[in-house]
């Protein structure tokens, strides 16, 4: 999910920790847990620093090893010692360790729920896993947790935030389960209307009843929307066949990074006066009859790669937000 949501959930996890009397009654432990959940809820995204080396590096490293199975244990261990030392609570460091783990695990779980996906089962598997249940920013969850945090901040002495946040996290679990059930229905609905055999991927929007879909068959990609149960087919893309020009682009670093991440790959080749342009696109991220995410490669007549550009071809305020 987005950075703001992760930090918000980190703060509300600290409120949930107040269910434990020891955490609620000792200010030093309360502050230590809040620090641990805030940092832990964002720590896996430290891999975003890879963007400094360019977008291909970012694609390869973001939501990779820092979100992996070992990372679920490593991050809490890294955070616990300095936080326990800072707040002088070595005798209660296990509380900090436990809530650091919960914050990191919840971060990875939330990333697993959206379309971008996460390599959460590394090193056992390098596959990208995504459940396509929640958008990268969910207004309902943000409002729910934001309201709870505001109530906690404005509350008078004697207020028990743990009980309130227990209800909020129960509502969160019910909401995610409802979205999962709605997503399952949406996939079945799109399949039934299109009547085609293949892989059907339905992706959420911030509007509860608006979904986008991509249907991949042996020969085509079909994109469209599902709005209030009505399926609307938008575009159809024939799968491009590989040829010598397309194969020549495989040596480009941007193409290798793109193929490492992309799933619904569409490739097209256009001849130019001075050579060729090959466009690789991930159809998952279509918007407004366009495929904005991918890599463009320019080659000369001898099939030498002259330049390539990996990234988004859209305004930052346009969807999709991933």
Secondary structure, DSSP 4 states (H G I P E B T S, - for coil): --HHHHHHHHHHHHHHHTTSHHHHH-HHHHHHHHHHHHHHHHHGGGGGGGGGG-HHHHHHHTTSGGGSHHHHHHHHHHHHHHHHHHHT-GGGHHHHHHHHHHHHHHHHHHHHTSSS-B-TTTTT----B----S-SS-HHHHHHHHHHHHHHHHPPTT--HHHHHHHHHHHHHHHHHHHHHHHHHHHHHHHHHH---SEEEEEE-SSTTEEEEEEE-SSEEEEEEEETTEEEEEEEEEPPPP-HHHHHGGGSHHHHHHHHH-SSEEEEEEEETTEEEEEEEEGGGEETTEE-EEEEEEEETT--EEEEEEEE-S-TTSSP--
